[in-house]
C-alpha cells in the first residue's frame, strides 16, 4: 500500500515538441496529483503519443520541463523514471513465456531479489484477478488478460505514477470496462496517480479530470461534468465529440 505524499506525481510546464519544422506539441501545461485519475482525450494525431513518448523518455525533451515525483526528467532521469510505470499501446510481453516469467524477467532488470519478485508478482496478479493464470503462456490468454499482465508488470516497481497509452485498443467492451475499473481502483485504494490516454469518449466518467488535446494544444482541461456543464453521459459525450471535431 502506497502512503500519501505531498509530492506532485507529474508536473509538465511549457512542453513543446517538433518533428523538423512541424510542431507536434505546443506549450503543454499539466499536473497530476497522487490518487488522481486523469484522462488525456484526443483524436488520432492530436499529440497524445508524442506526449507519452516524452514523459517516458523515448523522445528527448528539448522545450519545457517534465517532473515525475518532483524529479526533473532531463536532470535526474534515473530517479524520475524509478517512480513511473508504463503500459504501452503496442503489446510488449514475450508471448512464449508464462505470465510469471514475464514479471520475473522485468523485475530482475530492476535488481530485485527472488523473494521480493515473488512477493510483488503474487500481490499484483492477485489484485488484478489473474493469479490463477500465472503459469499460463501469454499467447494462451485473452486480450484483456494479457493487458492486465502488462499492468501488473508496470506496477512491480511500485511507481507513484502509471501512464497508459490507449490501453483498451482492440479489446471487447467487457474487457475494456474491467481494465478501467481495475485502474480506477488502484487510484482510490493505493493513491496511485494515473494518466490514461484515449480517443474513446465512453471511457470517461463525470468526475474524471479531463485534458482535451487537439492538434498539439490543450483546448480544455478540468472535471468532465464541469467542462460539459452536465453530468449525464449523453450530454457529456455530445460536448466532447464537438470539441474533438
N, C-alpha and C positions, 0 to 999 in steps of 0.2 A: 504494500500500500504506500503510495507516494504521500508525502507530507505537503501541506500547503506552504506556499512560498510567496514572498512579495515581489519576486523577480518576474519580469515580463518574458513570456515564453518565446515570442517572436516580435521583433521590432524592426520595421523597414522604413527607411527615410530617404526620400529623394531618389528612388531607384529607377534608373533608365537603362535600356539596353539596345544596342544597334547591331544589325547584320549588314555590314557595309554601310551604306547610306540610309538603309531602311530602319526606322525606329520602331522596335517591337514593343517596348515598354516606355511609358512617359511619366516620370516623377511619381512613382508609386509610394504611397504612404499607408502603412498597415501595422496594427498592433494586435497581438493575441495574448490574452491573459491565461494563467493556469486554470484548467477546468472549463475553458470556453470552446464551444464548437462553432467554427466559422466556415461558412460555405463560400468558396470562390466560384461565382457563377459567371459563365460567359460562353458565347458561341464558339465553334471551332475557329481557330485563327485569332482569338481575342488576345492571346499572350499568356494564357494560363500555364502552358507547358514551359514557356520561357521563364516565367517567374519561378516555377517549380525547379527548373534546372539551375537557376541562380542560387536559390536557397539551399539546394543540396550540393552545391559547388561543382556540378557537372560543367557549368559555364563559369568563367571568372568574372566577378563583378568589378566593373571599372567606373561606374557612375552611381553614387549613392552609398548607403550603408545598410547592412543586414546584421542584426544581432540575434543570437539564439541563447536564451537564458543569460542575457546580458554580456555574452562574449561576442565581440565583433568578428565576423566570419573571416574577413581578409587578414586581420591581425593575429587571431587566435583560432585557426581552422580546426585543429585537433580538439581543443577544449569545447568549441562551439558544436561541432558535429557529434561529440560524445553525448549530447543531450537531444539528439534528433533521431527519430525513427521514420523510415521511408517505405511507402508502398507504391511502386511504380505502376503505370498503366499496363506496360508490357510485362508478362509473366517472367519472373526471374528465379524460378525454382528449378532444380535438377529433377526432371520427371522420372529418371531411373533410380533415384534414391527414395527412401521412405520419408515420411513426414519427420520422424525423429532424427534421421540422418541429416536432413536439410537444416534443421535447427541446430544440431550439434556442430555442423561444419561452419555455419555462420557465427555461432557463439565462440568457437575456437579461435576465430580470427581476432576476437577481442581479448584473447588470452585468459579466458575464464577457466577455472578448474572444472574437472569432470563432475564433481559433486554439485557445484553451482549450476553448471549447464543442465544437469538432470533436474535440479530443483526448479529452475526457472522455466524449462521447457514443459515440465509437468504442470506447473502453475498456469502458464499461458494457454496451453492446449485445453486444459480443464475449463478455464474461464471462457474460452471460445467454443466450448462444447464439441471438441473434436479429439479428445484424449483417446477414445476408443479406436481412432484411426492412426495412431502413432506408428504402427508397424506397416501401414499401407504405403505402397509406392504412389508418388504424386500422380502418375498417369492413370491410376485407378480411381481417383477422386473426381467428384463433380466440380464444375467451375466455382461454385460457391464455397465448397470445402477447401479447394486449393487457395482461394483468396483469403480464407480465414488463416490458413497456414502462413501465408505471407504476412498477415497482420501479426500473428504470434511471433514470427521471426523478427519483425521490426520492433517488437516490444521486449525482446530478450535482454536488451541493454538498459531497460527501464528508463526510457527517454522522458523528458518533460514535454516534448513536442512531437506529435505524429502528423505527418503530412501524407496525403493520399491523392494520387493523380488519376482522376476518372476511374476509381476502383471498381465500379459496378458495370463497366462496359462489357457487353457480351453475356451478362448474367440474366437469368429469368427473374420475374417480378418478385417471387418469394425469396429467392437468394439475395436480391438487392435489399429488400426490406430487412432481412435478418442481419446482413452485414452492417447496414446503417444503424440498427438498434444496438448491436454489439458495440460499435464505436461510440455511440452516444452514451451508453452505459459506462464506458471507460472514462469519459469526461466527468460524469456525475459521481462515480464511486471512487475513482483514482486520481481525480484532479488533473487529468491529462488534458493538455491543450491540443486541439485538432484543427488542421486546415484541410478541408475536404473540397477538392476541385471537381467541378462537374459542369455539364451543359444541360443537365436534366432538371427542369424546374420542379418536377414532382418529388424530388429528393429533399426539398426544403420544408421546414415547419415554421409556424407563425412566430415563434420566439427565437428562431435562429438569427445569429448575426450574419448578414449577407454583405458580400463585397461583389459588386457587379462590374466586371471588366469587359470593355469593348474597345477594339482597335488599339489596344495597348494602354488605355487610360481607365482609371476607376471613375465610373459615371455616377454610381450611387453606393453608399455604404451606411449600414445601420441595421436595426431589427426589421425583419421581413414584414411584419404586420404594420409597422410604422411607415416603411417605405411605400407599401401598397395602400396605406390608410384603411386597412381592413384586416380581419383575422380569419375570414373564411377562405378556404383553399382556392376555390374557383376564381374569386376576385384577385387574390394574390397571383395566381397563375396567369391571368389575363394581363395584369400590370407588368409582370416580369417578361412576358412574351413581347409586349410592346417595347420595353426597354432594350431588349436584345435584337430587335429588328434592325 
